[in-house]
Amino acid sequence: MNGEDILALDERYVLHTYARAPFVVERGQGLYVYDTDGKRYLDFVSGIAVNALGYGDHDILEALQAQAGKLMHISNLYCSAPQAQLAQQLVQASGFADKVFLCNSGTEAVEAAIKFSRKCYSQSGVANRTEILAFTDGFHGRTLGALALTPRAHYQDPFRPLMPGAKIASFNDLDAASKLLDENTCACIVEPLQGEGGVNIADEQFLRGLRSLCSERGILLIFDEVQCGLGRTGTLWAHQPYGVSPDMMTLAKPLGGGLPIGATLVNAQVAAAIQPGDHGSTFAANPVICATAQVVLAKLSQPDLLAHVNAQGRYLEQKLNVLQAKFKSIKSVRGRGLIWGVEFDDDIAPIIASAYANGLLTCKAGAKVLRLLPPLVADQQAIDEAAGILDKCLTEVNGKGQCCGR
Ligand SMILES: Cc1ncc(COP(=O)(O)O)c(C=O)c1O
C-alpha cells in the first residue's frame, strides 16, 4: 500500500479526533522519521514528548524483547517483578513519594490523582473537601475529570456537564489561587511548566507559594509532570529547581519508551488512604512496559544525559533568539531544557505545513505557539538543521504574506 492509499483508508475508517499531517510515517531511526515515500523528517515533536531517546534505542529494544518472551500480560490480580522494580525506582528517584500507582496514560494518572485526593479526605470523615484547583492554560487530559481541570472552552463546552468541584485560577497568580484554596478544597494541580497551554514556566514565587499555602491549609499539591517531567526541562523533575516537592506527581509520556504507561506517585499520607478496590485497570503495569520503563528511567536519570539536555537547550535557545531577531512575527521565545515555545503574532498552521514540506516535524501549543520537543538525545547538528529549516519556512511563509516578517 502506498501513502495515498493509506491516507484514504485512514480518512474512510478512522474516527478523526486529530488533524493529521499529510503523509504516512513508516519508520523511525535516531532523530529522524521516514514516510512511505522514503522522505526523511527531522523529528522535533518526538511523538508529543514521548520518544526522549529517539528511535531504535538498543537498550529499550533489548529490555522489551526479553520481557515479551517471558510474560506479556498478567493483570493486577498477580504481582510481577517488573512492576515492583519500576515502582521502587520511581519512588527512590522522586525524593518525596512513598508508593506508585501505575496506569496506561497521562490522563489516567491525573484521574487517579483526583480520586486519591478525594479519598484522602472522605476516608477520614471530611466529606466537604472535594474541590480541586487548577490553572488557566493548564492541560491535564480529556476524560471528564481531567477535562474539568483543563480550562479551554473548545475542549470542554461540547461535553458538559464535567466533573463538579473544579476551580480555576490564573496561572502564576498566587493571590487568585490563595482565594480559592479554601476548606472545601482537597487538592491543587499544576504543571511546573505548561506544555500544551503554550510552554509557560511557573514563576518561582508562584510554585513555592502554592506549596506553602497547600501545606498551611491541609490541601494536597499535585505536580502534573506528564509532559515536563523525566528530563525534558534539564532536570529529572521539572519542579526540582524550585526546591519544593509535591504530595503527588503524575508522569507518563516518555516513561515507556514509546509504549503506553502512566504513573501517579503519592506520599505516605495519600498511600495510607488507598485500599484494594479503590481504583484499578486491567492493562495497567504491563510487565513488558514496566521492564522497558526501568531502562528509560535509568537512562533519563543519568547526570550526563541531563547535562546534555541543558547544554543543547541553551544552544537551541540561542538559535531561536537569532530567528526572533530576524523575523518580526516572532513575539517571544520561551522554554527550558528541550521544550521550547515560539510565539507568533498569527496562526502557525502555515509554518507547520511549510516545515513538513521542508522535512521538519514541529507541533502547536495553542494556535500561535510553535512547540519544539526534540528527542533529549538531539545534538548540535540536529539543532542547526532544525533552525536552518525554520529560517527557510519563515522566509517562505512571510513571502506568501501569511505571517508578517521584517
Ligand atoms: C501535562 C499533561 N497532563 C496530562 C496529559 C494527558 O496525557 P495522555 O495524553 O497520555 O493521556 C498531557 C498530554 O499532553 C499533558 O501534557
Ligand as a Chemical Component Dictionary entry (heavy atoms), coordinates in Angstrom:
data_LIG
# 
_chem_comp.id                   LIG 
_chem_comp.type                 NON-POLYMER 
_chem_comp.pdbx_formal_charge   0 
_chem_comp.three_letter_code    LIG 
# 
loop_
_chem_comp_atom.comp_id 
_chem_comp_atom.atom_id 
_chem_comp_atom.alt_atom_id 
_chem_comp_atom.type_symbol 
_chem_comp_atom.charge 
_chem_comp_atom.model_Cartn_x 
_chem_comp_atom.model_Cartn_y 
_chem_comp_atom.model_Cartn_z 
_chem_comp_atom.pdbx_ordinal 
LIG C1 C1 C 0 0.639  17.916 31.454 1  
LIG C2 C2 C 0 -0.191 16.843 30.823 2  
LIG N1 N1 N 0 -1.011 16.113 31.594 3  
LIG C3 C3 C 0 -1.751 15.134 31.094 4  
LIG C4 C4 C 0 -1.727 14.830 29.747 5  
LIG C5 C5 C 0 -2.558 13.706 29.191 6  
LIG O1 O1 O 0 -1.713 12.651 28.865 7  
LIG P1 P1 P 0 -2.156 11.497 27.844 8  
LIG O2 O2 O 0 -2.303 12.135 26.505 9  
LIG O3 O3 O 0 -1.054 10.494 27.925 10 
LIG O4 O4 O 0 -3.428 10.933 28.353 11 
LIG C6 C6 C 0 -0.898 15.558 28.898 12 
LIG C7 C7 C 0 -0.868 15.283 27.452 13 
LIG O5 O5 O 0 -0.408 16.042 26.657 14 
LIG C8 C8 C 0 -0.106 16.595 29.451 15 
LIG O6 O6 O 0 0.703  17.331 28.682 16 
# 
loop_
_chem_comp_bond.comp_id 
_chem_comp_bond.atom_id_1 
_chem_comp_bond.atom_id_2 
_chem_comp_bond.value_order 
_chem_comp_bond.pdbx_ordinal 
LIG C1 C2 SING 1  
LIG C2 N1 SING 2  
LIG C2 C8 DOUB 3  
LIG N1 C3 DOUB 4  
LIG C3 C4 SING 5  
LIG C4 C5 SING 6  
LIG C4 C6 DOUB 7  
LIG C5 O1 SING 8  
LIG O1 P1 SING 9  
LIG P1 O2 DOUB 10 
LIG P1 O3 SING 11 
LIG P1 O4 SING 12 
LIG C6 C7 SING 13 
LIG C6 C8 SING 14 
LIG C7 O5 DOUB 15 
LIG C8 O6 SING 16 
# 
